[in-house]
Amino acid sequence: MTDPSIASACIPTASEGAGSLPTILLVDDRSRIPNLCSDIATQAGLHVVTAATPSDALGVFQREFVDIVITDITVPDIHGMELIQCIRANYPHAKIVVLTQYGTIDTAVESMHLGAIDFIRRPFDLKDFQQKLSSWAEAAKLERIRRSLTQQLGSGMLSGGLIGRSSKMQEIQESIARTSQHDYPVLILGESGTGKELVARGIHYSGKRQKSPFVPVDCASLTPSLIESELFGHERGAFTGAFQQKIGMFEAAHNGTLFLDEIGELPMELQAKLLRVIQERVVRRVGSTELRPINIRIIAATNRDLNCAIRAGEFREDLYYRLNVVQLKLPPLRERKADIPLLVAVFIEKHKIESRPIERVAHDAWSSLLAHSWPGNVRELENAIESALALGSGPVLRAEDLSSTNQVGAAAPREMASHVRSLEILEKNAILTVVQETQGDKTAAARVLGIGKTTLYRRLKDYDSHFS
C-alpha cells in the first residue's frame, strides 16, 4: 500500500514551459551516480534536476514539468515501487527508468510491469547508458514537439476546433470573435470539407447563446416529402404515418442557434416558409393552426454560388439577403497550405494507433502532402492521414502510405513549373515552422522533417533565416 504522506503529496504537475528543454529527474541518495548521470544528461540536451528522496522528487513535479525520471529502486523513506506507482498514477506523461543492483532482475521486471520503460543494473556500462539516455532524450524532445503542435487551442486551433495559423485562418478567427457577439444571421460560404459547421459552432459557443442548443440541419439529406415536418414539426395525425406529435428543428433550437447546412439545396416552396419564419419569429407545425414563438439565431452555409442560383431561379433573392447579413467565406486548403504541417500533426495524434507510434513524417511524405491540391479540403487530408496510419507500417509516415496523394504526379507538364515553385515556398514555410516549434533545436527539427541535419542547415542558409 502506498504511504499516505506520499499519496497526499501527489498533486497535479506544473505546466510545461513553452519551448523549454526536456527535464530529467534523477532520484538517488548516492552522490556519485546523480553527478555522473547529470553530466551525460546535460550533454544529451536535457535539463537536469536531482532529488535524494521520493518526497523531494514529488516536490519537483509540483514545480516543473518532468519528462524522464531515473530512480533507484532502493530509495529511502518508501519502497521504490510505491514511488513508481505514484508517478504513473498522477504524472502519466513521465517516462520512468529504474536503477537496480546486480541480482535483482525480478524487482526490475516488476517495476516495468508497473509502468517503467527500462531498467539499468549497477554497475552499469557507461557507453550503453549514454546510448540509452540519448534515445530517451530524443524521444522526450519529439514528444514535446508533438504536444506543441497538437495542443494549439488559442494559437493554432481556432474556435470550435477549426485548425490553422495562416493569415487567412487568423482572419476567420477574428470574424468568429466579432460575429459571436451579436445575433445577426450569418451566411458561411466554402467548398465541402473546409469546416463550415466548425465555424458555425465556434460562433455559437463563443456567444451569449452558448448554454442553449446548437441544432445542425443538413438540408441536402432531408427527405423532400418530410422537410417541412423536420423543420417545423407536426401534430399527431397530420399525415399518413404521423402517429405522434413531433417538435421541429426550429423549436428544438429555441434560445439557441439553428445551423442550416447546404441551404442552397432547400426546395423553393420551403424557402418561402423559411423566409416567413425568419421574419415573423413564429412557427406553425404541420397539421396545426397554432403559431409558436421562437427565439433563435440562424446560421446558414452552402458550397453553391447562390448568386448563380438566384439567376437560375433556384434560390429566392429575398431569402438570400435575409440570410446574408454577415458573410464568412472559408478558404480551401489549397489556398492555405502553410497550415498543413499543423493539421497533419493534429490528425496523427487524433487517429494514432498504439501499436504504431509515429516518430516523424518522412521528407518525401511532406513533399507529397504539400504538392497535392486537396479538392476534398481538410476532410480529405484527415482521411488520408487516418488511412496512412491504418495501412502503413513502421514509426515513419512515408509517401507510399499516402495513396490518395499519388495523383499529384499526374499533373500536366505545363502546370509543373508553377507547381514546383509553389512547392519550394511551402517547403520553406514548413521547415521554418518546425524549426520555430523546436526553439531552434536543429537536430530535433531535422528528425521531425525527415531530412538530414546537413540538408537542414543548407536549406536555412539558402533562406537566410534568423534561425541559421
VOGU-3710 file (C-alpha; in Angstrom, 3 decimals, decimal comma):
1> mtdpsiasac> 0,000/0,000/0,000  1,248/3,493/-0,827  2,440/5,586/2,102  -0,262/8,217/2,981  2,310/11,007/3,138  3,423/10,211/-0,399  -0,134/9,880/-1,669  -1,040/13,286/-0,250  1,977/14,810/-1,957  0,789/13,635/-5,371
11> iptasegags> -0,822/16,776/-6,729  -1,118/17,896/-10,392  2,125/18,630/-12,195  3,389/22,080/-13,023  2,616/23,273/-16,518  5,066/22,580/-19,310  7,246/25,529/-20,192  6,789/26,501/-23,825  9,917/25,668/-25,750  11,917/24,615/-22,645
21> lptillvddr> 14,353/21,701/-22,722  13,001/18,305/-21,662  13,585/17,751/-17,951  15,118/14,624/-16,429  14,739/13,982/-12,694  17,425/11,854/-11,013  16,250/10,294/-7,730  19,170/8,782/-5,783  20,800/9,429/-2,427  24,229/8,398/-3,666
31> sripnlcsdi> 26,204/11,412/-4,830  28,378/9,749/-7,489  25,545/8,347/-9,624  23,488/11,587/-9,885  26,617/13,555/-10,753  27,641/11,089/-13,456  24,124/10,856/-14,898  23,775/14,618/-14,733  26,856/15,195/-16,891  25,683/12,706/-19,524
41> atqaglhvvt> 22,123/14,036/-19,486  23,312/17,601/-19,953  25,352/16,526/-22,970  22,193/14,876/-24,365  20,366/18,197/-24,254  18,315/17,675/-21,099  17,581/19,966/-18,188  18,704/18,027/-15,096  17,110/18,082/-11,629  18,170/15,848/-8,731
51> aatpsdalgv> 16,354/14,600/-5,636  17,629/12,485/-2,744  14,242/11,209/-1,530  10,824/10,416/-3,027  9,292/13,354/-1,160  11,848/15,680/-2,738  11,116/14,103/-6,129  7,380/14,719/-5,835  8,128/18,279/-4,854  9,979/18,699/-8,151
61> fqrefvdivi> 6,865/17,549/-10,031  4,904/20,322/-8,346  7,384/22,931/-9,608  8,433/21,623/-13,011  7,177/19,578/-15,958  9,252/16,378/-15,742  9,709/14,275/-18,891  12,008/11,478/-17,651  12,623/10,016/-14,181  15,602/7,829/-13,301
71> tditvpdihg> 15,148/6,454/-9,800  16,971/3,979/-7,593  14,687/1,095/-6,666  16,041/1,262/-3,088  15,453/4,956/-2,381  14,916/5,772/1,314  11,632/6,509/3,146  9,434/4,255/0,984  9,893/1,315/-1,344  10,818/2,420/-4,862
81> meliqciran> 7,798/0,592/-6,276  5,466/2,925/-4,423  7,181/5,946/-5,962  6,729/4,426/-9,434  3,032/3,786/-8,733  2,542/7,343/-7,517  4,255/8,865/-10,578  2,323/6,639/-13,000  -0,992/7,478/-11,324  -0,509/11,245/-11,147
91> yphakivvlt> 2,032/12,089/-13,859  1,408/9,528/-16,640  3,340/11,598/-19,205  6,648/10,998/-17,348  8,833/8,129/-18,578  10,362/6,123/-15,711  13,699/4,272/-15,708  14,837/2,350/-12,627  18,324/1,738/-11,234  18,783/-1,670/-9,627
101> qygtidtave> 21,592/-3,635/-8,054  23,033/-6,712/-9,758  20,983/-9,777/-8,864  17,614/-8,009/-8,502  16,305/-8,551/-12,019  12,957/-9,804/-10,706  12,452/-6,459/-8,999  13,347/-4,611/-12,183  10,867/-6,681/-14,184  8,190/-5,935/-11,597
111> smhlgaidfi> 8,908/-2,216/-11,963  8,358/-2,466/-15,717  5,000/-4,119/-15,115  4,129/-1,048/-13,046  4,996/1,258/-15,936  8,761/1,762/-16,077  10,112/1,832/-19,635  13,549/0,383/-18,864  15,969/-0,533/-16,092  19,726/-0,132/-15,557
121> rrpfdlkdfq> 21,790/-2,511/-13,456  24,582/-1,300/-11,204  27,401/-1,174/-12,019  26,330/-0,026/-15,482  28,199/0,190/-18,744  28,882/3,868/-19,419  28,634/3,631/-23,221  25,384/1,665/-23,053  23,921/4,217/-20,636  24,937/7,101/-22,907
131> qklsswaeaa> 23,190/5,474/-25,876  20,041/4,769/-23,904  19,928/8,259/-22,445  20,374/9,816/-25,884  17,457/7,725/-27,126  15,236/8,753/-24,194  16,222/12,389/-24,646  15,369/12,329/-28,365  12,001/10,735/-27,609  11,287/13,386/-24,971
141> klerirrslt> 12,150/16,189/-27,384  9,872/14,732/-30,063  7,082/14,326/-27,521  7,377/17,994/-26,582  7,280/18,959/-30,254  4,192/16,788/-30,749  2,423/18,414/-27,821  3,398/21,857/-29,067  1,930/21,092/-32,497  -1,248/19,411/-31,290
151> qqlgsgmlsg> -2,202/21,482/-28,267  -2,844/24,670/-30,215  -6,069/25,830/-28,578  -5,852/29,592/-28,833  -2,970/29,919/-31,306  -3,379/27,163/-33,840  -6,767/25,654/-33,149  -9,477/28,247/-33,587  -12,923/28,497/-32,047  -14,881/25,264/-32,294
161> gligrsskmq> -11,854/23,163/-33,264  -11,028/24,834/-36,611  -7,282/24,359/-37,093  -4,893/26,848/-38,661  -2,457/29,686/-38,064  -2,157/31,097/-41,580  -3,176/34,698/-42,191  -6,441/33,606/-43,805  -7,379/31,498/-40,806  -6,462/34,320/-38,460
171> eiqesiarts> -8,952/36,472/-40,338  -11,604/33,789/-39,848  -10,789/33,700/-36,147  -11,274/37,443/-35,878  -14,555/37,210/-37,786  -15,815/34,475/-35,452  -14,950/36,625/-32,422  -16,780/39,657/-33,833  -19,788/37,747/-35,154  -20,364/35,802/-31,930
181> qhdypvlilg> -21,172/38,995/-30,041  -24,470/39,686/-31,828  -27,472/37,807/-33,225  -27,425/38,774/-36,892  -27,922/35,931/-39,406  -24,666/34,586/-40,827  -24,051/33,000/-44,218  -20,932/30,808/-44,397  -19,580/30,065/-47,868  -16,975/27,446/-48,702
191> esgtgkelva> -16,224/24,236/-50,510  -17,125/20,881/-48,979  -14,675/19,883/-46,278  -13,499/23,389/-45,362  -15,104/23,347/-41,907  -18,288/25,371/-42,272  -20,024/23,631/-39,383  -16,956/24,124/-37,179  -17,162/27,866/-37,822  -20,886/27,840/-37,014
201> rgihysgkrq> -20,200/26,011/-33,761  -17,403/28,448/-32,976  -19,772/31,389/-33,376  -22,435/29,730/-31,218  -20,166/28,587/-28,380  -18,340/31,923/-28,250  -21,527/33,936/-27,873  -24,279/34,571/-25,347  -26,317/31,578/-26,569  -23,557/29,070/-25,795
211> kspfvpvdca> -25,528/27,387/-22,979  -28,548/26,842/-25,246  -28,899/24,241/-28,034  -26,878/24,245/-31,242  -29,052/22,370/-33,747  -27,462/21,413/-37,103  -29,692/20,573/-40,079  -28,307/19,108/-43,308  -30,800/20,426/-45,846  -29,333/18,228/-48,592
221> sltpsliese> -30,033/14,985/-46,712  -33,651/15,662/-45,725  -36,316/13,582/-47,454  -38,208/16,014/-49,748  -41,638/14,909/-48,536  -40,634/15,314/-44,878  -38,554/18,514/-44,947  -41,384/20,693/-43,669  -42,125/18,253/-40,844  -38,437/18,054/-39,902
231> lfghergaft> -38,029/21,822/-39,770  -41,360/22,916/-38,310  -42,670/19,770/-36,601  -46,099/18,164/-36,942  -49,167/17,227/-34,950  -50,395/13,693/-34,471  -52,415/12,554/-37,496  -51,240/15,446/-39,675  -50,375/12,976/-42,441  -50,067/9,254/-43,006
241> gafqqkigmf> -47,501/7,875/-40,593  -47,716/10,815/-38,136  -48,558/8,620/-35,152  -47,417/11,135/-32,573  -46,657/14,809/-32,158  -43,161/15,921/-33,157  -41,206/19,080/-32,357  -39,361/20,508/-35,366  -35,771/21,725/-35,578  -36,783/25,367/-35,142
251> eaahngtlfl> -38,492/24,687/-31,815  -35,630/22,407/-30,729  -33,222/25,324/-31,239  -35,298/27,763/-29,126  -32,999/30,276/-27,384  -30,053/28,747/-29,239  -28,699/28,511/-32,791  -30,148/26,731/-35,831  -27,470/25,827/-38,355  -28,883/25,247/-41,846
261> deigelpmel> -26,127/23,451/-43,731  -26,298/23,295/-47,548  -29,087/25,862/-47,584  -28,778/26,040/-51,361  -30,395/22,590/-51,612  -33,629/23,680/-49,923  -36,635/23,444/-52,322  -38,168/26,750/-53,471  -41,507/26,135/-51,716  -39,719/25,636/-48,380
271> qakllrviqe> -37,583/28,729/-48,949  -40,730/30,889/-48,771  -41,767/29,320/-45,458  -38,261/29,677/-44,085  -38,250/33,358/-45,006  -41,557/33,850/-43,188  -40,252/32,143/-40,038  -37,108/34,304/-40,028  -39,155/37,481/-40,462  -42,014/36,725/-38,082
281> rvvrrvgste> -40,164/34,589/-35,498  -43,022/32,104/-35,226  -43,524/28,542/-36,499  -46,622/26,515/-37,236  -46,402/22,753/-37,034  -47,786/20,732/-39,919  -51,447/19,992/-39,145  -51,762/22,804/-36,583  -53,244/26,304/-36,654  -51,306/27,463/-33,599
291> lrpiniriia> -48,362/29,831/-34,071  -45,477/29,200/-31,686  -42,957/31,973/-30,972  -39,262/31,114/-31,289  -36,091/32,932/-30,286  -33,215/31,589/-32,345  -30,161/32,660/-34,242  -29,904/31,494/-37,858  -26,564/30,466/-39,349  -26,668/29,072/-42,883
301> atnrdlncai> -23,940/27,547/-45,046  -23,517/26,416/-48,628  -20,911/25,320/-51,132  -23,019/26,663/-54,009  -22,795/30,048/-55,708  -26,118/31,453/-54,548  -25,927/34,412/-56,942  -25,878/31,942/-59,844  -28,723/30,012/-58,217  -30,745/33,222/-57,961
311> ragefredly> -30,215/33,999/-61,634  -31,240/30,426/-62,487  -34,427/30,801/-60,460  -33,340/28,148/-57,955  -32,947/30,376/-54,893  -35,039/33,267/-53,598  -33,274/36,603/-53,725  -35,189/37,948/-50,709  -34,155/34,921/-48,619  -30,538/35,388/-49,724
321> yrlnvvqlkl> -30,492/38,983/-48,489  -32,184/37,964/-45,233  -29,523/35,314/-44,568  -26,547/37,257/-45,919  -26,392/39,929/-43,222  -22,902/38,739/-42,263  -20,929/36,648/-44,741  -17,892/34,496/-43,959  -16,010/32,830/-46,798  -13,745/29,929/-45,872
331> pplrerkadi> -10,580/29,401/-47,930  -9,964/25,965/-49,460  -6,960/24,052/-48,151  -5,000/24,647/-51,389  -5,000/28,370/-50,520  -3,631/27,854/-47,008  -1,125/25,058/-47,356  1,029/26,630/-44,659  -1,463/25,063/-42,217  -0,822/21,515/-43,472
341> pllvavfiek> 2,055/20,689/-41,022  -0,146/21,631/-38,060  -3,158/19,772/-39,483  -1,062/16,656/-40,088  0,285/16,721/-36,529  -3,223/17,073/-35,103  -4,627/14,247/-37,244  -1,715/11,927/-36,399  -2,478/12,478/-32,732  -6,240/12,106/-33,247
351> hkiesrpier> -6,006/8,820/-35,175  -2,851/7,381/-33,608  -2,534/3,625/-33,288  -0,815/2,432/-30,102  0,926/-0,392/-31,952  2,379/2,065/-34,471  3,637/5,227/-32,785  4,690/7,771/-35,421  8,068/9,352/-34,658  8,281/11,537/-37,742
361> vahdawssll> 6,940/12,263/-41,209  9,411/11,455/-43,987  10,560/14,241/-46,302  9,005/12,581/-49,351  5,681/12,422/-47,496  5,849/16,164/-46,732  6,521/16,838/-50,412  3,519/14,753/-51,396  1,273/16,382/-48,801  2,274/19,903/-49,786
371> ahswpgnvre> 2,036/19,239/-53,518  -1,448/17,721/-53,530  -4,298/20,105/-54,430  -6,698/18,621/-51,828  -10,006/19,015/-53,685  -11,735/17,486/-50,654  -10,014/20,024/-48,388  -9,379/19,337/-44,691  -11,778/16,389/-44,681  -9,746/14,711/-47,434
381> lenaiesala> -6,460/15,397/-45,626  -7,770/13,863/-42,402  -8,982/10,806/-44,292  -5,565/10,450/-45,982  -3,732/10,576/-42,647  -6,121/8,136/-40,981  -5,742/5,728/-43,913  -1,943/6,069/-43,890  -1,794/5,233/-40,179  -4,058/2,213/-40,632
391> lgsgpvlrae> -2,416/0,743/-43,724  1,230/1,739/-43,308  3,901/0,202/-41,088  6,844/1,367/-39,017  7,380/4,561/-36,987  7,856/6,783/-40,059  4,974/8,059/-42,194  6,160/7,782/-45,806  4,891/8,949/-49,186  3,840/5,442/-50,196
401> dlsstnqvga> 1,453/5,393/-47,208  -0,407/8,363/-48,684  -2,203/6,628/-51,537  -4,689/9,463/-52,050  -1,918/11,941/-52,871  -0,310/9,833/-55,611  -2,381/11,668/-58,200  -0,037/14,624/-57,800  2,399/13,095/-60,240  -0,253/13,141/-62,957
411> aapremashv> -0,275/16,940/-63,270  0,032/18,287/-66,782  3,590/19,359/-67,784  2,596/22,983/-68,330  1,329/23,132/-64,751  4,533/21,785/-63,271  6,667/24,950/-63,419  4,372/26,978/-61,189  3,691/23,852/-59,147  7,391/23,329/-58,383
421> rsleilekna> 7,809/26,965/-57,400  4,803/26,758/-55,082  6,196/23,585/-53,523  9,505/25,316/-52,804  7,683/28,089/-50,949  5,570/25,604/-48,990  8,641/23,552/-48,106  10,338/26,675/-46,794  7,301/27,548/-44,664  7,118/24,009/-43,279
431> iltvvqetqg> 10,822/23,933/-42,394  10,792/27,336/-40,703  7,625/26,429/-38,775  9,149/23,235/-37,352  12,455/24,956/-36,519  10,482/27,600/-34,660  8,437/24,950/-32,820  11,673/23,223/-31,718  13,048/26,523/-30,416  15,966/26,328/-32,841
441> dktaaarvlg> 16,938/22,740/-31,983  18,060/21,754/-35,496  18,695/18,104/-34,629  15,118/17,664/-33,435  13,765/19,722/-36,337  15,639/17,621/-38,899  14,268/14,436/-37,378  10,674/15,703/-37,411  11,031/16,861/-41,018  12,654/13,617/-42,116
451> igkttlyrrl> 15,778/15,248/-43,557  19,446/15,175/-42,614  20,876/17,842/-40,352  23,279/18,922/-43,113  20,366/19,319/-45,510  18,502/21,414/-42,928  21,487/23,708/-42,416  21,823/24,133/-46,183  18,119/24,970/-46,529  18,283/27,519/-43,693
461> kdydshfs> 21,359/29,116/-45,216  19,534/29,408/-48,538  16,584/31,049/-46,803  18,926/33,439/-44,954  16,786/32,657/-41,908  17,348/34,180/-38,499  17,377/30,583/-37,189  20,654/29,777/-39,006
//
